């Protein structure tokens, strides 16, 4: 996409790992994994993160550059990103663990 002239940026809660794959622009944020835009239902906070991440498209000129966004997760705020009920795929893999390589290869078997 970059070679075609379309600038990209990546927002990551694990910027050291994300940066290791060579993304052109990286916006690191200290939020929990699974919640890079912040707290659920906090539209103003999510919009602020989105605007800051998009601003890296202008501010980062050198490929491979990382900027840590100035947002901090509220101390003591606990949010779980795990579903209450496991997705159906978990049940399939528990019953048929030998099919995991097919899932990794995107050859998804019938349940």
C-alpha positions as CSV (number, residue, x, y, z in Angstrom):
1,X,0.0,0.0,0.0
2,X,2.8,2.3,0.8
3,X,4.5,1.7,-2.5
4,X,1.2,2.6,-4.2
5,X,1.3,6.0,-2.4
6,X,-1.3,5.1,0.4
7,X,0.2,6.0,3.8
8,X,-0.5,3.6,6.6
9,X,-0.1,3.6,10.4
10,X,-0.5,0.9,13.0
11,X,-1.9,1.4,16.4
12,X,-0.5,-1.2,18.9
13,X,-0.8,-2.1,22.5
14,X,2.4,-4.2,22.1
15,X,4.5,-1.7,20.1
16,X,7.8,-3.6,20.6
17,X,6.4,-6.7,19.0
18,X,4.5,-4.8,16.2
19,X,7.6,-2.8,15.4
20,X,9.6,-5.9,14.9
21,X,7.7,-6.8,11.8
22,X,8.7,-3.5,10.1
23,X,5.5,-1.4,9.9
24,X,6.0,2.0,8.2
25,X,4.5,4.0,11.1
26,X,3.7,2.9,14.6
27,X,1.6,4.5,17.2
28,X,2.2,2.7,20.5
29,X,-0.4,3.0,23.3
30,X,-0.3,1.8,26.9
31,X,-3.8,0.2,26.9
32,X,-4.7,-3.4,27.6
33,X,-4.4,-5.8,24.7
34,X,-7.7,-5.9,22.8
35,X,-8.6,-2.4,23.8
36,X,-6.3,-0.2,21.7
37,X,-8.9,2.6,21.4
38,X,-9.7,2.6,25.1
39,X,-12.6,1.9,27.3
40,X,-15.8,0.5,25.9
41,X,-18.5,3.1,25.3
42,X,-16.1,6.0,25.9
43,X,-16.6,7.7,22.6
44,X,-14.7,10.9,23.4
45,X,-11.7,8.9,24.5
46,X,-11.8,6.6,21.5
47,X,-12.0,9.5,19.2
48,X,-9.0,11.2,20.8
49,X,-7.0,8.0,20.3
50,X,-8.1,7.7,16.7
51,X,-7.1,11.3,15.9
52,X,-3.7,10.9,17.6
53,X,-3.1,7.7,15.6
54,X,-4.1,9.3,12.3
55,X,-1.9,12.3,13.1
56,X,1.1,10.0,12.9
57,X,0.5,9.9,9.1
58,X,1.7,13.5,9.0
59,X,4.2,13.5,11.8
60,X,6.2,10.4,10.9
61,X,8.3,10.9,7.8
62,X,11.0,8.1,8.3
63,X,9.8,4.5,7.7
64,X,9.9,2.3,10.8
65,X,9.4,5.2,13.2
66,X,7.5,4.7,16.4
67,X,5.6,7.3,18.4
68,X,4.2,6.5,21.9
69,X,0.8,8.2,22.2
70,X,0.3,10.2,25.4
71,X,-2.6,8.2,26.8
72,X,-2.6,6.2,30.0
73,X,-5.1,3.6,31.2
74,X,-6.8,4.8,34.3
75,X,-5.2,3.2,37.4
76,X,-7.3,0.6,39.0
77,X,-9.8,0.3,36.1
78,X,-10.3,-3.4,35.3
79,X,-11.8,-4.4,32.0
80,X,-11.9,-7.9,30.7
81,X,-11.6,-8.6,27.0
82,X,-12.4,-12.3,27.4
83,X,-15.9,-13.4,26.2
84,X,-18.2,-14.8,28.9
85,X,-18.7,-17.9,26.7
86,X,-15.9,-19.3,24.6
87,X,-16.4,-19.1,20.9
88,X,-17.5,-22.3,19.1
89,X,-14.1,-22.9,17.7
90,X,-12.7,-23.6,21.2
91,X,-15.2,-26.5,21.5
92,X,-14.2,-27.9,18.1
93,X,-10.5,-27.8,18.9
94,X,-11.1,-29.4,22.3
95,X,-12.9,-32.3,20.6
96,X,-10.5,-32.5,17.7
97,X,-7.1,-31.0,18.6
98,X,-5.4,-32.7,15.6
99,X,-7.3,-30.2,13.3
100,X,-5.4,-27.2,14.6
101,X,-2.9,-27.2,11.7
102,X,-5.9,-26.9,9.3
103,X,-7.1,-23.8,11.2
104,X,-3.7,-22.3,11.0
105,X,-3.6,-23.0,7.2
106,X,-7.1,-21.4,7.0
107,X,-8.6,-24.7,5.9
108,X,-11.4,-24.6,8.4
109,X,-13.2,-28.0,8.9
110,X,-16.9,-28.3,9.6
111,X,-17.9,-28.4,13.2
